[in-house]
Amino acid sequence: MAVHGKTGFVIFEGSTICATEWSIDFSQEEVDVTTFCSTNDYKEWLLGFKEASGSFTVLDCYDLLGSSGSAQFGNDEVTYAGSISVNAHGATNGVDGRFEATWGFRFTGDISITCA
């Protein structure tokens, strides 16, 4: 089912943050286990640890860099929840646009994904 972006939300340490967008990227490390006995000239791989990081953009002033705690990112279809550390910050202020602050984070530990 498709959902409209207006149903999105960001909750950090129990407080709703009025964001304009959020994004999360997941990855899983790959460990090269290729040996001289590997066949057909192809490398062999094992999957290792998973990780996730992301960002959210706000229009208000916050001081979150170095903060950590529980967070939820979601919409009417899905919620991602876990503990994050806020590790990056950027801001833009164009003469013909609005002020926007973007906060980068990394999940630490388990991440729950709940589908509606």
Secondary structure, DSSP 8 states (H G I E B T S, - for coil): ----GGG-EEEETTEEE-EEEEEEEEEEEEEE---TT--TT---EEEEEEEEEEEEEESS----TT-EEEEEEE-SSEEEEEEEEEEEEEEEE-TTS-EEEEEEEEEEEEEEEEE-
